[in-house]
Amino acid sequence: MDPCKRPPLNKEILDKFRSSFYADDKNIFAQNVCSRMDPFDACLSRKALEDTHHIYEYKVENEGKPVSNQKNSGRCWIFATLNVIRLPFMKHLNIDDFEFSQAYLFFWDKIERCNFFLNNIVETAKRNETVDGRLVSFLLNDPISDGGQWDMLREYTKVLRNLMAKGEGDLKIQNTIREQINSIYRIVGICLGVPSETFTFSYYDKNKIFHSIGPITPKNFYEEHVKPVFDVNNKVCIVTDPRPSNQYGRVYTVDCLGNVVGGRPCIYNNQPVELLLELTAKSIKDGEAVWFGCEVMKRFAGKQGILDIQVHNFPLVFGVDVQTTLNKADRLIYGDSAMSHAMVFTAVSQNEKGEVTKLRVENSWGEDRGEKGYLTMSTEWFKEYVFEVVVDKKYVPEEVLDVFKQELIVLPAWDPMGTLANVFI
């Protein structure tokens, strides 16, 4: 159809919409309710609230205290990671409450992520990617996540690309990057503080006995006191991407994705969501919490802490489901879904058939939501909105581990699976 001949919304059509709206008393009632309260609260299902209980059949021995609070920052992935690691560490030291320093990892992530970005700019220039091409434009749209956009990185991009255009060698390029990172280090150090090279950790255990570790470097602290109870090298990332283009049983990565030059690449072992659920239950029943990534703001009653497909009855209030009814694959294809938040599983319940019915979630938004900071998730919600879990290799079948040995399939930088490494809520 000729765009100039497309029918506009004229007065006759709009009058019909208006008449239809006021002809239904339910619309007027719903309008009255939504003018006085949050429309999402108006859509809450009383039955879903009545059926929600924060009691679970299998639970990790001790949950972390205090409940962490990332506040208004995009550091959920750091908080969730450290919340998982602290559980065996607290048990090992026989202590009641403990938090690793999220700020320490945040500082070094800023430095490393900026260095990774600038080196990516050099790499894309070597590929003859243009500044206005899709790849470089995508990278420049959000140079580094977790805390906002850095305009200076775009300025540095121009400097590096100009040097590349002049034919400057690698030594000149790397020296320029080093000067740029020095400026970034200064800014981050002023805003966040520069981490100490060594520290001393003093504490009382549950028996009120005093202990002290250090002075010690952060790396040696991990190697000597954390790694024996939580070795990150033994953990693997299993994802679920049901799009027809991405087969299960294959291993993927995303172009230009990462945060540390010389670090391990982001590798995604794609499996059916049922396996992710099975591995999660197996881990928790053995006493190990599970890091996971999901799209958190769909079908979520935040105040009550409920993640459930049926928690809102939108059709009852609006006559239509205001959140998409597309399946998981189509939500990825049509840009309606992507992983946005990382949290921790600490408990599960199963029915008489051994099927998981619900899961307990440790969040990092303080104690004001859910059951003192903990959420409850239905199995149906897990299948629709969870995209990634990290579990110990010992729980993963050998044939699934063998998938990691395959040749990597590289997805474009803008693929929605790239958000798995850049969760931000």
C-alpha positions as CSV (number, residue, x, y, z in Angstrom):
1,M,0.0,0.0,0.0
2,D,1.2,3.5,-0.8
3,P,2.2,5.1,2.5
4,C,0.5,8.3,1.5
5,K,-2.8,6.3,1.2
6,R,-2.7,4.6,4.5
7,P,-6.0,5.4,6.4
8,P,-5.4,7.8,9.3
9,L,-7.2,7.6,12.7
10,N,-10.0,10.0,11.9
11,K,-12.8,11.4,14.1
12,E,-15.3,8.7,13.1
13,I,-12.9,5.9,14.2
14,L,-12.0,7.7,17.4
15,D,-15.7,8.3,18.2
16,K,-16.4,4.6,17.9
17,F,-13.5,3.8,20.3
18,R,-14.9,6.3,22.8
19,S,-18.5,4.9,22.5
20,S,-17.2,1.4,22.9
21,F,-15.2,2.3,26.0
22,Y,-18.1,3.9,27.9
23,A,-20.5,1.3,26.8
24,D,-18.8,-1.2,29.1
25,D,-19.3,-0.4,32.8
26,K,-16.3,-2.6,33.7
27,N,-14.0,-0.1,31.9
28,I,-15.4,2.8,34.0
29,F,-14.9,0.8,37.2
30,A,-11.3,-0.2,36.2
31,Q,-10.6,3.4,35.3
32,N,-11.8,4.5,38.8
33,V,-9.6,1.9,40.5
34,C,-6.5,2.7,38.4
35,S,-6.9,6.5,39.1
36,R,-6.4,5.7,42.8
37,M,-3.7,3.0,42.8
38,D,-0.9,1.5,40.8
39,P,-2.5,-0.3,37.8
40,F,-0.2,-3.3,38.4
41,D,-1.5,-3.5,42.0
42,A,-5.0,-3.4,40.7
43,C,-4.3,-6.4,38.5
44,L,-2.8,-8.5,41.3
45,S,-4.5,-11.9,41.6
46,R,-5.9,-12.5,45.1
47,K,-5.7,-16.3,44.5
48,A,-2.0,-16.0,43.6
49,L,-1.3,-14.1,46.8
50,E,-3.2,-16.6,48.9
51,D,-1.4,-19.6,47.3
52,T,2.1,-18.1,47.9
53,H,4.0,-19.5,50.8
54,H,7.7,-18.9,51.6
55,I,8.2,-22.5,52.8
56,Y,10.5,-24.9,50.8
57,E,11.3,-28.6,50.9
58,Y,15.0,-28.3,50.2
59,K,17.1,-25.3,51.3
60,V,20.8,-24.5,51.5
61,E,22.0,-24.9,55.1
62,N,22.6,-21.2,55.8
63,E,21.5,-18.2,53.8
64,G,23.6,-15.1,53.6
65,K,23.3,-12.3,56.2
66,P,22.8,-9.4,55.9
67,V,20.6,-9.2,52.8
68,S,22.6,-7.2,50.4
69,N,21.4,-3.9,48.8
70,Q,22.9,-2.7,45.5
71,K,20.7,0.4,45.7
72,N,20.4,2.5,42.5
73,S,23.3,0.8,40.7
74,G,23.7,-1.8,37.9
75,R,25.8,-4.2,39.9
76,C,23.4,-7.1,40.4
77,W,25.8,-9.5,38.7
78,I,28.5,-8.6,41.2
79,F,26.2,-8.8,44.2
80,A,24.7,-12.2,43.1
81,T,28.2,-13.6,42.5
82,L,29.5,-12.6,45.9
83,N,26.3,-13.7,47.6
84,V,26.8,-17.2,46.2
85,I,30.5,-17.3,47.2
86,R,30.0,-16.1,50.7
87,L,27.8,-19.0,51.8
88,P,30.5,-21.8,51.8
89,F,33.0,-19.2,53.1
90,M,30.8,-18.3,56.0
91,K,30.3,-21.9,56.8
92,H,34.0,-22.5,56.6
93,L,34.8,-19.7,59.0
94,N,31.8,-20.5,61.3
95,I,30.5,-16.9,61.2
96,D,26.9,-15.6,61.2
97,D,27.0,-12.7,58.7
98,F,29.5,-11.5,56.1
99,E,29.7,-9.5,52.9
100,F,32.6,-9.5,50.4
101,S,33.4,-6.1,49.1
102,Q,31.3,-5.4,46.0
103,A,33.1,-2.0,45.7
104,Y,36.4,-3.8,45.2
105,L,35.2,-5.7,42.2
106,F,33.3,-2.7,40.9
107,F,36.5,-0.6,40.8
108,W,38.5,-3.1,38.9
109,D,35.6,-3.9,36.6
110,K,35.5,-0.3,35.6
111,I,39.2,-0.2,34.8
112,E,39.2,-3.5,33.0
113,R,36.0,-2.8,31.1
114,C,37.3,0.5,29.8
115,N,40.5,-1.1,28.7
116,F,38.6,-3.9,26.9
117,F,36.4,-1.4,25.2
118,L,39.3,0.7,23.8
119,N,41.1,-2.5,22.6
120,N,37.8,-3.5,20.9
121,I,37.8,-0.2,19.1
122,V,41.3,-0.9,17.8
123,E,40.3,-4.4,16.8
124,T,37.2,-3.2,14.9
125,A,39.3,-0.6,13.0
126,K,41.7,-3.4,12.0
127,R,38.6,-5.2,10.6
128,N,37.9,-2.1,8.5
129,E,34.6,-1.6,10.4
130,T,33.3,2.0,9.8
131,V,32.3,4.3,12.7
132,D,28.8,4.5,11.4
133,G,28.5,0.8,10.7
134,R,26.3,-1.4,12.9
135,L,29.1,-2.9,14.9
136,V,31.0,0.2,16.0
137,S,27.7,2.1,16.4
138,F,26.5,-0.6,18.7
139,L,29.7,-0.5,20.8
140,L,29.5,3.3,21.0
141,N,25.9,3.3,22.1
142,D,26.9,2.1,25.6
143,P,30.7,2.0,25.9
144,I,30.5,0.4,29.4
145,S,27.5,-0.7,31.4
146,D,27.0,-0.7,35.2
147,G,26.7,3.0,36.0
148,G,26.1,5.0,32.9
149,Q,27.7,6.1,29.7
150,W,31.2,7.6,29.5
151,D,31.4,10.3,26.9
152,M,35.2,10.4,27.2
153,L,35.4,6.9,25.8
154,R,33.8,8.1,22.6
155,E,36.4,10.9,22.5
156,Y,39.1,8.3,23.0
157,T,37.6,6.2,20.2
158,K,38.1,9.1,17.8
159,V,41.7,9.5,18.9
160,L,42.5,5.8,18.4
161,R,40.8,5.6,15.0
162,N,42.6,8.7,13.8
163,L,45.9,7.0,14.8
164,M,44.9,3.9,13.0
165,A,44.0,5.9,9.9
166,K,47.4,7.5,9.9
167,G,49.0,4.0,9.9
168,E,50.5,4.3,13.4
169,G,52.0,1.0,14.7
170,D,50.8,-1.2,17.6
171,L,53.3,0.3,20.1
172,K,51.9,3.9,19.6
173,I,48.4,2.6,19.8
174,Q,49.0,0.7,23.0
175,N,50.9,3.6,24.6
176,T,47.9,5.8,23.8
177,I,45.5,3.4,25.4
178,R,47.7,3.2,28.5
179,E,47.6,7.1,28.8
180,Q,43.8,7.0,28.4
181,I,43.4,4.3,31.0
182,N,45.6,6.3,33.4
183,S,43.1,9.1,33.1
184,I,40.2,6.7,33.7
185,Y,42.0,5.2,36.7
186,R,42.3,8.7,38.2
187,I,38.6,9.4,37.7
188,V,37.5,6.1,39.1
189,G,39.9,6.3,42.0
190,I,38.6,9.8,42.9
191,C,35.0,8.6,42.8
192,L,35.2,5.2,44.3
193,G,38.5,5.2,46.2
194,V,41.6,3.2,45.2
195,P,41.6,-0.4,46.7
196,S,44.3,-1.1,49.2
197,E,47.1,-3.4,48.1
198,T,46.7,-5.4,51.3
199,F,44.2,-5.7,54.1
200,T,43.6,-7.4,57.4
201,F,40.3,-9.3,58.1
202,S,39.5,-9.6,61.7
203,Y,36.4,-11.3,63.0
204,Y,34.6,-13.2,65.8
205,D,33.2,-16.7,65.0
206,K,30.0,-18.0,66.3
207,N,31.8,-19.1,69.5
208,K,32.9,-15.5,70.1
209,I,36.5,-16.5,69.4
210,F,38.7,-13.8,67.8
211,H,40.5,-14.5,64.5
212,S,42.6,-12.3,62.2
213,I,43.8,-12.9,58.6
214,G,46.5,-10.7,57.1
215,P,47.9,-8.4,56.1
216,I,47.2,-10.2,52.8
217,T,46.6,-9.2,49.2
218,P,43.1,-9.7,47.8
219,K,44.4,-12.3,45.3
220,N,46.1,-14.3,48.0
221,F,43.1,-14.0,50.2
222,Y,41.0,-15.7,47.4
223,E,43.7,-18.3,46.7
224,E,44.2,-19.3,50.3
225,H,40.8,-18.8,52.0
226,V,38.1,-18.7,49.3
227,K,39.2,-21.0,46.6
228,P,39.4,-24.1,48.8
229,V,35.6,-23.7,49.4
230,F,34.5,-22.0,46.2
231,D,36.7,-22.5,43.1
232,V,35.4,-20.4,40.2
233,N,37.2,-22.6,37.8
234,N,34.9,-25.5,38.6
235,K,31.8,-23.5,37.7
236,V,30.2,-23.6,34.3
237,C,27.6,-21.4,32.6
238,I,24.6,-23.2,31.1
239,V,22.1,-21.0,29.1
240,T,18.8,-21.6,27.3
241,D,18.1,-19.9,24.0
242,P,15.1,-21.5,22.3
243,R,15.3,-19.5,19.0
244,P,15.2,-21.9,16.0
245,S,18.5,-20.3,14.7
246,N,20.4,-21.4,17.8
247,Q,20.5,-25.2,18.3
248,Y,20.6,-26.8,21.7
249,G,23.8,-28.8,22.4
250,R,26.0,-26.2,20.7
251,V,28.4,-23.6,22.2
252,Y,28.1,-19.9,21.5
253,T,29.9,-16.7,22.1
254,V,29.2,-13.0,21.2
255,D,31.4,-10.8,19.1
256,C,33.3,-8.1,21.1
257,L,31.8,-9.3,24.4
258,G,33.8,-9.4,27.6
259,N,35.4,-7.1,30.2
260,V,39.0,-8.2,30.6
261,V,41.7,-8.2,27.9
262,G,43.3,-11.6,28.1
263,G,40.5,-13.0,30.2
264,R,38.4,-16.0,29.6
265,P,35.9,-15.6,26.8
266,C,32.2,-15.6,27.5
267,I,31.0,-19.1,26.4
268,Y,27.4,-20.2,26.4
269,N,26.5,-23.8,26.4
270,N,22.9,-23.8,25.0
271,Q,20.5,-26.4,26.6
272,P,16.8,-26.9,27.0
273,V,15.4,-25.0,30.0
274,E,14.4,-28.2,31.7
275,L,18.0,-29.1,32.1
276,L,18.7,-25.7,33.8
277,L,15.9,-26.4,36.2
278,E,17.2,-29.9,36.9
279,L,20.7,-28.7,37.5
280,T,19.5,-26.0,39.8
281,A,17.5,-28.4,41.9
282,K,20.4,-30.9,42.1
283,S,22.8,-28.2,43.3
284,I,20.4,-26.8,46.0
285,K,19.5,-30.3,47.3
286,D,23.3,-30.8,47.7
287,G,23.5,-27.6,49.7
288,E,25.0,-25.3,47.0
289,A,23.2,-22.0,46.0
290,V,23.0,-21.1,42.3
291,W,23.7,-17.9,40.5
292,F,21.2,-17.2,37.7
293,G,20.2,-14.5,35.2
294,C,16.7,-13.6,34.1
295,E,14.3,-11.0,32.8
296,V,13.0,-9.8,36.1
297,M,10.3,-7.2,35.5
298,K,7.8,-9.4,33.7
299,R,5.0,-11.1,35.7
300,F,6.6,-9.8,38.9
301,A,4.8,-8.5,42.0
302,G,7.7,-6.6,43.5
303,K,6.3,-5.6,46.8
304,Q,5.1,-9.1,47.6
305,G,8.2,-10.7,46.0
306,I,6.4,-13.0,43.7
307,L,7.6,-14.2,40.3
308,D,4.6,-16.1,38.8
309,I,3.0,-16.2,35.4
310,Q,-0.5,-15.9,37.1
311,V,0.3,-13.1,39.6
312,H,-1.4,-10.4,37.6
313,N,-4.8,-10.7,35.9
314,F,-4.4,-8.1,33.2
315,P,-7.3,-9.2,31.0
316,L,-9.7,-8.8,33.9
317,V,-8.8,-5.1,34.3
318,F,-7.9,-4.1,30.8
319,G,-9.7,-6.6,28.6
320,V,-6.3,-7.6,27.1
321,D,-3.0,-8.9,28.4
322,V,-0.7,-5.8,28.6
323,Q,2.4,-8.0,28.8
324,T,3.3,-10.0,25.8
325,T,1.9,-13.5,25.2
326,L,4.7,-14.3,22.7
327,N,6.6,-17.4,23.5
328,K,10.2,-17.2,24.8
329,A,11.8,-17.6,21.4
330,D,9.6,-15.0,19.8
331,R,10.2,-12.5,22.6
332,L,14.0,-12.8,21.8
333,I,13.4,-12.5,18.1
334,Y,11.1,-9.5,18.3
335,G,13.2,-7.6,20.9
336,D,10.7,-8.1,23.8
337,S,13.0,-10.1,26.0
338,A,16.5,-10.1,27.3
339,M,18.3,-10.9,30.5
340,S,18.2,-7.9,32.8
341,H,19.0,-9.1,36.4
342,A,21.1,-11.6,38.3
343,M,20.1,-13.2,41.6
344,V,20.6,-16.4,43.6
345,F,18.6,-19.6,44.1
346,T,18.7,-20.9,47.7
347,A,15.8,-23.3,48.0
348,V,13.4,-25.5,46.0
349,S,10.3,-27.5,46.5
350,Q,9.2,-30.6,44.6
351,N,5.9,-32.6,44.2
352,E,5.4,-36.3,44.7
353,K,6.7,-36.9,41.2
354,G,10.0,-35.1,41.9
355,E,9.1,-32.1,39.7
356,V,10.2,-28.7,40.9
357,T,7.2,-26.6,41.8
358,K,8.8,-23.4,43.2
359,L,12.1,-21.8,44.0
360,R,13.4,-19.4,46.6
361,V,15.4,-16.4,45.4
362,E,17.9,-14.2,47.2
363,N,17.8,-10.7,45.7
364,S,20.1,-7.7,46.3
365,W,17.5,-4.9,46.7
366,G,17.5,-4.8,50.5
367,E,14.9,-6.2,52.9
368,D,11.9,-4.1,51.8
369,R,10.5,-6.5,49.1
370,G,9.2,-10.0,49.5
371,E,10.1,-12.0,52.6
372,K,12.8,-9.8,54.0
373,G,14.5,-9.5,50.7
374,Y,13.7,-13.0,49.4
375,L,11.4,-13.8,46.4
376,T,9.5,-16.8,45.5
377,M,9.4,-18.1,41.9
378,S,7.1,-20.6,40.2
379,T,8.5,-23.3,37.8
380,E,6.4,-21.8,35.0
381,W,8.1,-18.4,35.5
382,F,11.5,-20.1,35.5
383,K,10.8,-21.7,32.2
384,E,9.7,-18.4,30.6
385,Y,12.1,-15.8,32.0
386,V,15.3,-17.5,33.3
387,F,18.1,-17.6,30.7
388,E,21.2,-18.7,32.5
389,V,22.5,-20.6,35.5
390,V,26.0,-21.2,36.9
391,V,26.5,-24.5,38.6
392,D,29.5,-26.7,39.6
393,K,30.8,-29.1,37.0
394,K,30.1,-32.1,39.2
395,Y,26.3,-31.7,38.7
396,V,26.5,-31.5,34.9
397,P,26.2,-34.6,32.7
398,E,29.4,-35.5,30.9
399,E,27.8,-35.2,27.5
400,V,26.8,-31.6,28.3
401,L,30.3,-30.7,29.5
402,D,31.6,-32.2,26.2
403,V,29.7,-29.4,24.4
404,F,32.2,-26.9,25.7
405,K,34.9,-28.7,23.5
406,Q,33.0,-27.8,20.3
407,E,34.1,-25.0,18.0
408,L,32.5,-21.7,19.1
409,I,29.7,-20.2,17.1
410,V,30.1,-16.4,17.1
411,L,26.9,-14.4,17.4
412,P,26.8,-10.7,16.4
413,A,27.6,-8.1,19.1
414,W,24.0,-6.9,19.2
415,D,22.5,-10.4,19.7
416,P,20.2,-10.4,22.7
417,M,22.2,-13.2,24.3
418,G,25.0,-10.6,24.7
419,T,23.0,-9.1,27.6
420,L,23.9,-12.2,29.6
421,A,27.2,-10.6,30.3
422,N,25.8,-7.1,30.9
423,V,22.9,-7.5,33.3
424,F,22.2,-4.2,34.8
425,I,19.1,-3.9,37.1
